[in-house]
Every structure is written in structure tokens, then in C-alpha cells.
Amino acid sequence: MAKSIEAGADALVVDAQDHVATALKDLKAGREIRFRRGTETEQLTLLQDIPFGHKLAIRAIEAGEEVRKYGEVIGRATARIQPGEHVHVHNIEGIRGRGDQAAEGGSHAAN
């Protein structure tokens, strides 16, 4: 079954297990946005500006926790991330190809 983007959505969540959504346009801090996760439409208030195409947290992510996008692990949080915060290189690290993480099963990259 093909997935569709709900009209009026501000961000896209690909998989119901994702921790992040992708901004469908530039989004400003303080704005309440809408996104669809599974069959539910959810809302949250942005804590930071989110540029078009960038990720935003749709739930709290603890420091050290693996971060999911597309239903897959894309990296690990380097700090606690609140819902509505920008998720990018300043608070997530890729774990693909890291020799120091290889024993932990790190085989994914931040997107």
C-alpha cells in the first residue's frame, strides 16, 4: 500500500517507530506543527527553527539512545533531545564505520 502525505502536514514521518520527522518546509521556533504517525495526526510546538529537509525530534531522545528514521537506526544521540528540537550533527553522531563502536554493533549512519 502506498503511503500518502496528509494535506497541511508540516513534517513527514516515514515509519511509526521513527523518533524524528523531516520538515517539508522551513519551520520557525514557537510554531505548532502537524505530522502524521501511523493513522494518527499529532502536533507539537517547535523549540528551534528547523530548515527544510532537516530532522526534528517528535519525542524525547535520551543521550546515548539510538535514533530512528525510515524505521532504521541512523545514529546515536550525543545529548538529550526534546520534542520539537532540531536533530542534526550537533546532537547526533553517525555510528557507521566507527572502529571504536564496531564491537557494539554500530553499522548505521546519521542522515
Secondary structure as a PSIPRED ss2 file (coil, helix, strand):
# PSIPRED VFORMAT (PSIPRED V4.0)

   1 M C   1.000  0.000  0.000
   2 A C   1.000  0.000  0.000
   3 K C   1.000  0.000  0.000
   4 S C   1.000  0.000  0.000
   5 I C   1.000  0.000  0.000
   6 E C   1.000  0.000  0.000
   7 A C   1.000  0.000  0.000
   8 G C   1.000  0.000  0.000
   9 A C   1.000  0.000  0.000
  10 D C   1.000  0.000  0.000
  11 A E   0.000  0.000  1.000
  12 L E   0.000  0.000  1.000
  13 V C   1.000  0.000  0.000
  14 V C   1.000  0.000  0.000
  15 D C   1.000  0.000  0.000
  16 A C   1.000  0.000  0.000
  17 Q C   1.000  0.000  0.000
  18 D C   1.000  0.000  0.000
  19 H C   1.000  0.000  0.000
  20 V E   0.000  0.000  1.000
  21 A E   0.000  0.000  1.000
  22 T E   0.000  0.000  1.000
  23 A E   0.000  0.000  1.000
  24 L C   1.000  0.000  0.000
  25 K C   1.000  0.000  0.000
  26 D C   1.000  0.000  0.000
  27 L E   0.000  0.000  1.000
  28 K C   1.000  0.000  0.000
  29 A C   1.000  0.000  0.000
  30 G C   1.000  0.000  0.000
  31 R C   1.000  0.000  0.000
  32 E E   0.000  0.000  1.000
  33 I E   0.000  0.000  1.000
  34 R E   0.000  0.000  1.000
  35 F E   0.000  0.000  1.000
  36 R E   0.000  0.000  1.000
  37 R E   0.000  0.000  1.000
  38 G C   1.000  0.000  0.000
  39 T C   1.000  0.000  0.000
  40 E E   0.000  0.000  1.000
  41 T E   0.000  0.000  1.000
  42 E E   0.000  0.000  1.000
  43 Q E   0.000  0.000  1.000
  44 L E   0.000  0.000  1.000
  45 T E   0.000  0.000  1.000
  46 L C   1.000  0.000  0.000
  47 L C   1.000  0.000  0.000
  48 Q C   1.000  0.000  0.000
  49 D C   1.000  0.000  0.000
  50 I E   0.000  0.000  1.000
  51 P C   1.000  0.000  0.000
  52 F C   1.000  0.000  0.000
  53 G C   1.000  0.000  0.000
  54 H C   1.000  0.000  0.000
  55 K E   0.000  0.000  1.000
  56 L E   0.000  0.000  1.000
  57 A E   0.000  0.000  1.000
  58 I C   1.000  0.000  0.000
  59 R C   1.000  0.000  0.000
  60 A C   1.000  0.000  0.000
  61 I E   0.000  0.000  1.000
  62 E C   1.000  0.000  0.000
  63 A C   1.000  0.000  0.000
  64 G C   1.000  0.000  0.000
  65 E C   1.000  0.000  0.000
  66 E E   0.000  0.000  1.000
  67 V E   0.000  0.000  1.000
  68 R E   0.000  0.000  1.000
  69 K E   0.000  0.000  1.000
  70 Y C   1.000  0.000  0.000
  71 G C   1.000  0.000  0.000
  72 E E   0.000  0.000  1.000
  73 V E   0.000  0.000  1.000
  74 I E   0.000  0.000  1.000
  75 G E   0.000  0.000  1.000
  76 R E   0.000  0.000  1.000
  77 A E   0.000  0.000  1.000
  78 T C   1.000  0.000  0.000
  79 A C   1.000  0.000  0.000
  80 R C   1.000  0.000  0.000
  81 I E   0.000  0.000  1.000
  82 Q C   1.000  0.000  0.000
  83 P C   1.000  0.000  0.000
  84 G C   1.000  0.000  0.000
  85 E C   1.000  0.000  0.000
  86 H E   0.000  0.000  1.000
  87 V E   0.000  0.000  1.000
  88 H C   1.000  0.000  0.000
  89 V C   1.000  0.000  0.000
  90 H C   1.000  0.000  0.000
  91 N C   1.000  0.000  0.000
  92 I E   0.000  0.000  1.000
  93 E E   0.000  0.000  1.000
  94 G C   1.000  0.000  0.000
  95 I C   1.000  0.000  0.000
  96 R C   1.000  0.000  0.000
  97 G C   1.000  0.000  0.000
  98 R C   1.000  0.000  0.000
  99 G C   1.000  0.000  0.000
 100 D C   1.000  0.000  0.000
 101 Q C   1.000  0.000  0.000
 102 A H   0.000  1.000  0.000
 103 A H   0.000  1.000  0.000
 104 E H   0.000  1.000  0.000
 105 G C   1.000  0.000  0.000
 106 G C   1.000  0.000  0.000
 107 S C   1.000  0.000  0.000
 108 H C   1.000  0.000  0.000
 109 A C   1.000  0.000  0.000
 110 A C   1.000  0.000  0.000
 111 N C   1.000  0.000  0.000
